[in-house]
Amino acid sequence: MIKSKGIQISGLILTILFVSMAFISAVSAEVELYSISEEKMIVDDTEIVLDPDMDFAKLNINPRHSRMQLKPGSSDEITVTVINKDNKTITLEPKAVASPYEENIFDQRWISITPASKDIEPDAKQEFTIKVNIPEHADIGDYGIEITFTDDVLATPYPAPYPQYINSMHLYIDVWTPPKVQIQTPYLSDRVEAGEEYDYEIKLKNVADMDIAIDPKISDNQWNYYGPYNMAGPAFEDDAITITGPSTVKAGDTAVVNVHIEVPDDAKGAYNGAINLNIDDPSINEWEGQVQLNFNVWTQPDEPYIKKFITSTEGTITIEVSSNEFNYGRWMGAGSQNEKAEASFDVELEDVSGKVELDLIKTTYSGTVTLGASEFPPWEIDGVGIYNDAAEVYVQTYEAPGAIGEWTLGILPVNTERFDYSITIGAVE
Amino acid sequence: MGYLSKLFIAALIVILLFAAAVSINASEKSSSSYEFIWVSTAPAEMDMVETKIKQQISPYPGIEYDNITLSASRENDKLRIHAIADSSDSRYSDRYDFRYRDNDLIRVGYVLEAIPESVRSEAIGIAMQNENVASVLGPATNAYGVSSVKQILPETSEKFHTGKTLISVTWLDHSLSALVDMDTGGVVQMWNAQ
């Protein structure tokens, strides 16, 4: 009995230690400065919950996050509902607290909250109207502000520069103006062959009444496109891409930026990146002022794939070759500005005496379309019942008179990265 | 009723009519410039359906629809409407399913892929930088070429994170998806059916 208790207590202590360590590392990984005090945590089975003795107002706040898009000189408002889930009356005094992590610091004079204060009984509901007025002189960009309803903050074991409010909601405000330059070519996406050269155009229309400077350059932030965990890197270096164009887009005109790509002979994989147009227009942020680049490099083989086989009957030989690609990359040139090239195959058959004539008896286009939820994540459940292309298949079927002996099948795929084949001797069902 | 009262009522009616006219005019001016195209025979309730669809569509910020193609089929007193919204701002379209009955239009489904290229790339980039996503994809995957990027509306998002617009980045061939919060630049949920 004692031994059993000892095991339980030591197990509990170990559990607390492990869970605490995991929790501390998880918290510190995301937010370096804040950590919930270990003393304020208890372990309830496998879940970590806040100590019920920790004194803070229990409120249900809806929504916890909201977003507004406003032009300078305009205003908007949202309603936030707060329900008192505590067992005592709580005084709510909503305040706007600037968020230190946003692109721009929000001026608290731009916001008003009504009512300014309210006592709410247990289980009672109170709506607050938050009105945002963006002045004419406001900078374009993202702003964030926290609306706190009480002064309750998370306890931290050491002083923190910014309090972490418990009863708060976050309001994101995107202050924008319509861009003066319209990027009429928002992306360049193509499948390119190693050793080949390609030319593309990016069209920019200036809808303002003044000339606007541009300075297109390859974005130097490759990390954004390959991430810290992708070891493959780009298929070719930035210097394979040459960008030429004017330094300004004249008022009312459409300018063309030319992009020339020389794909190296040894290129393999994909190049993902962006051209930063550096448009001198504050209404266009860095991401919006980019033309995304997505080039998949592949090498068209010169020699066919060879498959040798032996037949022991004189039954007709039926050969089926198919490409089967998932949606979004289904045919060569998908999403390309160039003409879409569809998959095909050059198929040859030889016996010991030489080339045998193949009869193309059937060409089939087929696909997989899903209406169900099983192949998609749960948050795409609202797409159930709407057609989703999952895959497309192209099949060529050939026939040749059969004979006993050795055969060589050659398949040269064109405009497809993968293919399946089957060889049937005798009657085909 | 005195002469002044009649005058007051008449003036009130004129003011109300004027206000209504201004309101209708303002409503027309604020409406988007896209046009509706019916591929099947337009139903008798066409005007009401179009008005209500305008209130329920959700183009992603930065996307303006050029046209919305509608097809409808009737099932007893219910109208099933499928809408495809195209925009020159995106190579992909938004698709909605609606049901219309008794002057009430309900959005019953959506696949929203019309998203600005910059947002698409940023969302894929955020998803790829998640260690769990990267480990499933593997280093050789062309993550940009074969992923789908969809807008997830707040009413769906609140079941998985919080009631705000999120982005779903899905690699169907890996049965992998990441739910991305563009405001915080993080992956809030991951799904892997393999």
Interface residues (C-beta under 8 A of the other chain):
Chain A: N62 P63 R64 H65 S66 R67 Q69 G144 Y172 D174 P186 Y187 N224 Y225 Y226 G227 P228 Y229 N230 M231 A232 G269 A270 N272 A274 W287 E288 Q290 V291 Q292 N294 N296 F326 N327 Y328 G329 G335 S374 E375 F376 P377 P378 W379 E380 I381 D382 G383 V384 G385 I386 N388 A390
Chain B: P61 G62 H82 D89 S90 R91 R95 D97 V108 G109 Y110 V111 P116 E117 S118 V119 R120 S121 E122 G125 M128 Q129 E131 A134 S135 P139 A140 N142 A143 Y144 G145 V146 S147 S148 K150 I152 L153 P154 T156 S157 K159 F160 T162 G163 K164 T165 L166 S168 T170 L172 D173 S175 S177 L179 D183 Q189 W191 A193
